[in-house]
């Protein structure tokens, strides 16, 4: 029998090799068709008396990315439709659909013939669960091989037996850590945990897998054998008593109860290990059915999987513009940002010329890359030869003529219009007519900077976030005259360096900084109101933000916040800045010399390591303090998320961002907007525009105009619309959206 997604060959020893290689896909994923074919293959292996066992591997560089989450979205959509007609039938359909892959894994596991998974590359999610159901597991000795159950990162959990097999193969503490964090395992780590049996040279992988079968691999899982004992001891044991109470507390500390899927993992493991294996699988199936219906799962799947993938594939790229294959990139300015841009460019294998005022400054910029890659080598994340290759791609220079032949030049000089004007003119004099010039400005509008250019159609903003090597988002800013070629080239570049592009129209602060400044501003207001600083920071983190707003101000620098406020007042008038907030920041900077982490004192004090930072005790002396019991903690949490979401909705109303996918993904990747909500706009959609507007108006009466809902939201509330209905990202082409 022939299959679309698999090839099946049986050798002279009676061992069947099943090679998973989906056509028209760069990576294998689990779909309904894949499950149908895999079931037929299992049946054929069982039915053929001449077959002793089977090896499953991949015909691609990776093994598999796991389940196609679009399949789960479709399943959920059918459930919602049926639920309106027949809730009981709908629940059974969803439960059965959810259990399909788990049942398939169990069928393979109890087939009576040995199966070995030969893991040749990344093996994620449901694909790793399939491997865990095999009787033997061999991984290639390669940096490409990573194994993980990362479902929690998209609001789900391993639902094909993962929560039951992992804690029966390794101790419960490691199992919980792996599944609640989505941690990736190297072959060595997976073997040490007992999750795989062997590591083999990549070119001997299939031989090693077949040898396991030839050597008499038992076609029985350990938990199906009489007398099986859990590797970490039973739940009700001294080890269990030491693990479970703190595990629940740690989960609460890390998630603040915002991630139902993470809690479900603990429930599945705890309850599942108390019962026989097949009963445990039913428990897992029930919890997965429940979690799949949560708004957190729906929002996270959409933003952190579907939308993220679409943006990474160039969803906003203008159609009909040929793709740019970069032969050379120029970076002007070898300071912290420019050096970081040069590093990620070279890491992507693209030659880069790093320009600064003199060779000493340019060499110092290259040394930044040396430090980053040397650290990666030291930690085993890169090989010495990778370091040599990366550094060979960076050419430091003080001569703009060395930019000749560059496809793209990124200017990352000091945030001063005059300095940027000189850099633009010098670069354009050396560049070919078709080259694209980009500015990494974070505050100056691109349209005004483009006036310095002889070819404004080729002028664009490419705004990185600090630190460049770690931050995954890049804002691409369109000036009024920016052309499609510049936009396409910028998107091609961001994709080449493996970051996520979002397209933003020109405005002060663009998208991300406007939202972040609202977040910080709300914290300053709370301080002025007398809310104790620890409550402010804890409320923000409990709301889902990764870093408190006062800590974030310290990271970006308190004196920078002062400069931004003063510049805003100069440009837009004194009323554009809250005078009390200005006074607070002036007090910290001018009276107390507290500039942030960079000088060891800001809102926090930074003692020498290993001591941890602590909030500056002097904060409580700046304003009369409220008693904690008089502060509405839930309202603090809501204020943080509401003020950011309202700014995001204003950005949409003004046409600065035109695609809700970009607003949502951008808010999560750039400043960590409560990922469980799916992003700033999904947060509004999740509450509902009508209720959101009502809450905003209540907060407006108490705290001021920043909570005034924009006309767009009021209109959406009246019509019962969501952002994804109003701004349907699939209704218009990328070129129109970018205009």
N, C-alpha and C positions, 0 to 999 in steps of 0.2 A: 504493500500500500504506500502511496506517496502522500506527503504532507506539505502544506504551504510554509509552515514556520519551522519545521524540523526535517533533518535528514536522518535516516535510520539504517545502520549497516551492522551486520553480524559477522564476526570473524570466525576463523577455523576452530577456535576454542569454545565457540558458542557464547561469546560475550557481545552483547549488542551495544553499539555506540550511538547514542542519541545526541545529535548536534543541533542546538537551538540557534537559528540564524534567520531572524525575521526580515523579509524583503522590504525595501523602502523605509527602513528604520535604522538610525545610527546606533541604537541600543535596543536590546531585547526588553520587552515589557510584558507583563501578564495581562492578557485580554481574554474575553470570552472565547474567542477562536483558539487561542493558545491552550486554554484549559480543556476545551473540547478535544483538541488534537492530542494533548498529553494523556488524557484519559484513554483514548483509543490505543495509544502506544503502550500504556501500562497493561491494558487488556491483552494486547498482542504478545507482549513479553511473557505474561502469565500463561497464555494459551499455547505457546510454542514450547513443546517438550525439549527441543534441541537447544533452547536458550538457557544458559546457566545463571545469567545476571545481566545487569545493564549499567552503563556509565552515561551520565548526562553531563554535557559540557556546552560551551558556547562557540559559535563560529566567528564571533566578533572579538574586539580587543577587551571588552568588558563582558562579564557573565550576564548580568541583568540589573536594571534599575529598579526592579520590583513591579508592583501592580501599577497599571495605568489608572491614575486617579480620575481621569475623565470617565472611566467605566463606573467608578463609584458614584460620581456626580450624576451620571445617567440613571443608575440604579435608584438613587435618592429621588430624582425627578419623577420616575415612574411610581415610586412609593407615594409621593405627595399627591399625584393625580388620583391614584387608587384610593388613598385615604379618605378623600372627599366622598367617595361612593360607598366604600366598604372598609372601614378601619381594621376589622379583624383579618380580612383577606390581605390587606396591604401589609400588615405587620408580619404575617406569615411569609409573604413574598420577599420582603426585605430580609427577614431572618434566614430564609433559605438561600437567598442570593449572597448574603454575607458569609454563609458557611460553605460556599462552593469550593473555594480554594483549600480550606481546612480539611474538608472531606476528601479532596483529591490527594492531599499530602498523606492523610491517614490510610487511604486506599493503597498508595505506593508503599507505605511503611509496613502494612500487613499483607502485602501481595504474596509472600512466601518465597520470593526470589530476591537476592541481594542487589541493592542499588548503590552506586557510588556517585557522588557529585564531584566533578573535576573542575575546581574553581580557578579560572584563568585570568580573571580581572575583577573589577568592582562587582560585588554581589550584595545587593541591597534589598531590604524589606522582604516582600513575599518570596523573592528568589532565594534569599538566605533561609527563610522558613522551609522552602522546598528542599534545600540542601540539608537542613537539620532533620528532615524526615527520612533522608537517605540513610542507609545503614553504615556507609563509609563516606568520609569527606577528605579530599586531598586538595590542597591549595598550592598554586605555583609560587615559587620563591621569587617574588617580584614586587617592586614598589607599586606596581599598578593594582595589585590585589589588596582590596579593602573590603571588609565585611561589616555590615551594620544592620540594625533594625531602627531606622530613623523616623518611623511614622509619627512619633510624638511631636516632631517639628512641624507637622502639618495638621495637628489637632487630632490625630488618630493614635492607635497603638498596634503592635503586631497581632493580627487577628486570624492568622492561619496556623495557629498552634505554637507561635513563638513564645508566648508568655508561659507555656507549659513545658516546652522542650528545653529552653535555656536553663531554667532553674533545676531541671533534672539532670543536666549535664555538668553544670558548674555550681558553685555555692550561691546562695540566695542574694548575698550582698552584692557580688559582682554582677549577677543577673539583673538586679534592680537598677544598679548604676548604669549598666549598658543600655537598658531599655528606656529609662526615664530621661536619659541625656541624649540618646541617639548616637552615642560614641562609636567612632569607626575603629575597627580592629585590624591590625596587621596580621599576616599569617602566624607570626611568632606569638603574638598576644592571644590570638584565637586558640592556638594549640595549647598554650599554657593554661588557658581557661577550660580546656577539654571540649571545645566546640568543634574542632576539627581533629583528625587523626594523624595526618601526615603533611609534610611540606616537601615538594619535589621540584627539581629544576624545571623551568618552564617548558623546555623541549622534551622532557620525560614525563610530563604530567599525565597524559593518557595511559602510558605504560604503567605508571605507578598505580593509577586507579584500577586498571584491569588486573594488575597483580594482586590487589586486595581480594578480588573475586576468585582468582585462580587459587589463592592461598586459603580459601575456605571461609570467607567472610560470612558470618551468621546473618540470615535475613530476618533478624528479630531485634527490635529496639530494646535497650536496657530496661525500660519501664514495663515492657511486656513479659519480662522474665520473672519467674517466681523468686521471691526474696529480695527484690530490688530495694535498695536503700538510697535515699537522697544524699548527694555528695556533701551537702552542708549540714546534714542532720534534719530531723523533722521540725515542723513549725513549733510544736509544743516540746521544746527542749531548752537546755541552758543557752545554746547558741541562738535559738529562735527568740528567746526572751531578751537576749542582748541586742538582737537586730531590729525586731519589728517596732517597738515603741519609739526608738530614735529615728527609724526610717520614716515613720509617719510625720514626726516632728520636722525632720530635715526637708521632706517634700513640701510641707506647709511653709517653711522658711524660704525655700527656693521659688515656689510658685504662687504663694499667697492665695491658694485656692482658685486661681484663675484658669487652670488647665485641667478640665475634667478627664482628659485622656491619661494624663500622668497619674491621677488618683486611681483610675480604672486599672492601670498596670499593677499597682499594689494590691488591689482587690482581687484581680485575676490570679496573681501568684499566690496570695495568702489562701484564698478559698480553694484554688485548684490543687494545691499540694496536700489538701486534707482529704481528697476524694480520689477514686480510680481515674485513670487517664482519660477515658472516653467521656466520663462525666465532666472532667475538668475542661475538655474541649467545648462542651456545651455551655459551661459557665462563661468561657472566653467569648463564645459566639453571641451570647446574650448581651454581655457588656459592650461588645463591638457594635451590635445593632443599636444599642442605646446611644453610644457616643457618636455614631455616624449621623444621628438626628440632631445633634446639638448645633446651635448657631456658631459656636466656636470652631467646630470641625468644618462647617460649610464655608465660613469666612477664611479660615487658614488655608484650606485646600485651594480656594479660588485665588487668593493673593499670593501665597507662598509656594504654590505649585503651578497652577494653570497660568496666571498672569505673569509670574516671574519667568516661566519658560518662554512665553510669547514675547516678552520684552527682550529677553536674552537672545532670541532668534531674530530680532530686528522688526518687531511688529510695527514700529513707527517709522521704519525706513521708507523713503520715497520710492515708488515703483519705477522701474525702467532705467534706473541709474546703475551703470556697471559697478561691480564690487571692486573696491581698492585693495590691492595686495601691496602692503607697505614694504618698500625697499629701504627707506631711511626716514627717521623722524628727528626733528629738531626740538630741543627744549631750551628756552631762554630763561636764565635765572637758576643758579645752582644752590639756592637756599633750601630749607627743609622741604618745601612743597615741590620745587623743581627737581631736587635730587630724588624725591620719592617717585615722581612721574618718570624720570629716567630709569629708575630701578624696575618699575612694573613693565615698562616698554621693553627693556632688555630681557627681562624674565620671559616675555612672550616671544623672544627670539628675533626681535626687530632691532637693527642697528640704530643707535641714537647718538646725536651730537649734543653735548651739554655745554651751553655757552654762558659765560659770566664776564664780569668787567676785566678780570685778569686770570692768568693760568692758575694762580694759587687758589682763588675762589672756586674755579671750575674743578680743580683736582680735589678740593675739599668736598664738593658735591658728589664726585665719583666715590670718594672714601665712604660716604653714607651707604652706598650700595654694597661696598666691600664689607662694611659692618653688618648689614642685614643678612647677606648671603653667608658670611662667616658664622654668624649665630645659628643660621639654619643648618649648616654643615655640622657644627658642634652638637646640635640637638638631634642629629640623625635625620633631619628633614630634607637634606640635599646632599649630593655627593661632591667631593672635591673637584671633579671634572666639570660639574655644573657651574661651580663658582668661577672657574677659569673661563668657561664659555661666556657666562653672563658679563663678566668684567671686560672681556675682549670686545663686547658689542658697544661699550660706552666710550665715546671719544670726547674728553674734556677739551675746551677751546676758548680762546678769548677773541677769535676772529669770526665775524658774521659771515664771511665768505665761505666758511666751512658748511654753511646751511645749504649750499647749492646742491640741487638734486633731491632735496627732501620733499616728500609727498605732503607732509603736514608739519607745521611748527606750532608748538604750544608755548605761549608766553606765561611765565610764572614769576615775574619780577615784583618788586615792592608795590603795594597798593596805592599808587600815585599816578594820576592821569598823565602827567608830564613824562615820567619815566617810561610809562607804557607806550606813549607816543613815539619816543625815540627808538624803543625796541621794535615797534611795528615797522617804522620807516627803514631802519637798518636791515631788518630781515627781508622785507619785500624787495629791497634792492638786489638781494642775492638769490631770490627764489624764482623758479620757473612760473610762468603765468597761470598755470593750472593748479599750483600748490594752494593748500588751504591754510589759513592762519587762524589760530584759536587763542583766546585769552582765558586764563584760569582765575580771572577776577571773581571775588566773592561779594562785592558790594557795588562796583561801578557798572551802570547799564551798558550792555553790549552795543546798543545803537550809538551811544555817544563815543565809545571807543572806536567804532567802525569808521567814524569820521576821519580818523588818522590814516585810514587805509586807502590805497589807490584802487582797490578792488573789493568794495564792501560786500559784494555777492559771495566772495570767498572768505568772509570774516564771520566767525562764530565763537560762542563761549563753550568751553569745556571745563566745568567746575568740579574739581576733585575735593574730597573731604580728608581731613587729617586723622590718623596717619594714612597716607596714600596706599601703602602696601596692605593695610588691613581692611579699610573701608571699601565695601563692595558696590556702592552707588556712585554714579557720575551724572551730574546735571548737564544737559546739552542746551545751551541758551541761544535762541534765535533772535538776531537783530532784525530790524524792519526790512533790511535789504538782503538778508542771508538767503542764498539760493539752495535748491535741492541738492546740488553736488556737494556743497559744504556740509549739509545735514547728513547726507548718506555717508560721506567720508568720516565724519565725527562718530556716527553710530558704528561704522565698520571698525574704527580704531578702538572704541570702548569694548566692543565684542572681542577684538583680537587680544586685548589685555585681560579678558575674562572677568569683566565687571558688567554691571547692569546699567544701561542707559535710560534716563527719563528725559523727555523733550519738554522744555519750558520756554514760554514766550518772555520777552524782556520786561523786567520791572526791578525796582530796588529790592535787594535781598532775595530775588528769584522766588523759589518755592520753599526749600528746606529752611533757609535762614529765617524767613518770615515766621514759620511755625515754631522754630527753636526759640526765637526771641520772645514769642508769646509765652512759652513754657517757663522761661527764666523770669520774665516780667511778673507772672502770676506768683512766683515764689517770693520776689521782692515785696509785692503787695502784702503777702501773708506775714512776712517779717515785720513790716510797718504796722500791720494790724495787731501785732503782739503774739502771733502764733509761735510757740517755741520751735526753734530751728530743727530739732530732732523729729518733731511731728511732721514738719514740711517734707523733709527728706524721706521719711518712712511712708508717708501717705503717697508720695509720687511712686515709690517702688511698689507699694501695695496695689496701686492703680495699674501697674504693669510696665512702668518705665524702667529701663535697665540701670539708669544712673539718676540720682536725685538732681534737681535743678541747680542747687547751690554747688554741688560737686562738679556739675557740668560747667558752670560759670568759671570755677577754678581751673578746670582743664583747658578751657579756651582763653582764659586770662581775664581777671577782673578789670585790669586797666584797658583791655580791648573793649569790654562792655562800655567803659567810660568814653572811649574814643568814638564808638558807634553812636552813643547817645548824643555826644557833642556834634558830630557830623550831621546827624539827623536833624538836630535843632537848627544848625546853620542852614541846611538845605530846605527844610520844610517849615521852619518857624518854631519858636519856643514851645507852643502848645502841642507840638507833635511828640513831645517827651514829657512823661509824668515827672513833675518837679520833685515830688517826695522820693521817687525811685532814683532820680538823678542825685539827690542829696545823700541817699544811702550809699550809692556807689562812690561818690566823691569822698564821703567820710572814710570808707574802707581804703581807698587809694591814697588820697591826699593827707589825711590825718594819721592813718595807721600804717601806711606803706604796705598794704596787703594787696599784692598783684595777682595772687593765685598760686597754683602749684609751682610755677616757674621760679618764684623766689621763696617757696616753702611756707607761705602764709597767705591765705585768702579767707574765704568763709570757713575753711578748715585750717588746722595746723598740720604741718607735715614733718614729724620728727624723723631723725635718721633711722633707716631700716635696721632691724626687722620690725620696729614699732610701726603701728598702723596710724593712718591719719585720724584726727578727731576734730569735731566741730569746734571752732574758736569759742572759748567761754565768754569772750567779750561781746558776742552777738546779743546775749540776753540783757546787756546793759544799754543797748542802743535805743530800745523802745520798752514801754511798760509791758510786762508779760501777762498773757492770759493764763488762767489755770487750765491744764490739759483737759480736765473734765468738762470745761465750759466750751471746748472746741468741738465742732461737729466733724469728726474724722472722715466719715463717708462723704461729706460735702467737699472736704479738701481734695479727696481722690477725684471726685467728679469734676471739680473746677479745673484740674490739670488737663484731663482728657477733653473736656468741653472747649477750653480756650484754644487748644491746638486744632480740634476738629472744626471749630468755627472759622479759624484762619484758613484752613484748607478749603472750606466751602466758599470763602471770599475769593480765594485764588481761582477756583473754578468759575465763579460768577464773573470775574474780571477777564477770563479767557487766558490766564497765565498758564495754567495746566488745563488741557482739554480732554484728557483721557483718564477716567477714574482709576484704571489699572496703575497708571503712573503715580497718581496721588497716593494710593494705598501702598504700593510696593516701595515708593520713595520714602514714605513716612516711617516704614518699618526698617528699611536698610540704612537710612541716613541717621535717624536719631532714636530708633528702637520703639516707636509708638506701639504700645501694648499689643504685641503680635497676636494674642488670642482674639483680638477684635477683627483682625484682617486688615487693619490700617485705619487712617483717619476718617475716610468717607464710609468705609464699611461699618465703622463704629456708629455713625449717624444712621445708616440704613438698618443696622441691627436693632437700634432703639425705635426707629420709625421717625420720619421727619416731623410728624404732628406732635408726638410726645417730646421729641428733642427740642423743638421750638418752644414748647410750653416750659420745659426745664430751663432753657436759656433765658427766657423772659423773667423767670423767678430769680435767677442769678443776677440778671441785669439790674433789677430793682435793688438788690442787696450790695452788689459789688461794682456796678458801673458799665460804661458803654462797650467795653470789650466783649461783653456777653450778648450784645444786641444781635439777633439773628439777621443775616442779610436777606434782601428781598427774594433772592433765589430760593432760600430755604423756606421762607414763608409761602412762596408760590408752590413749592413741592409739597409742603404740608397740606395745603388746600386741595391739591390734586391727588394726594396719596401716592406720590412718586418716590422712587429711590434714585440714587445717583446713577446706578447701572442701567436704569430705564431711561432717565433723562439724557444721559450722555452715553448712549449705547456704543461701547468701543468697537463693535463689529458692524456698525451701520454705515461707516464711512471709511474711505481709504486713508492711509497714513499721510499722504501728501496734503489732503484737505485738513486733516487734524492739525498738521504742523503749521498751517498758514496763520 
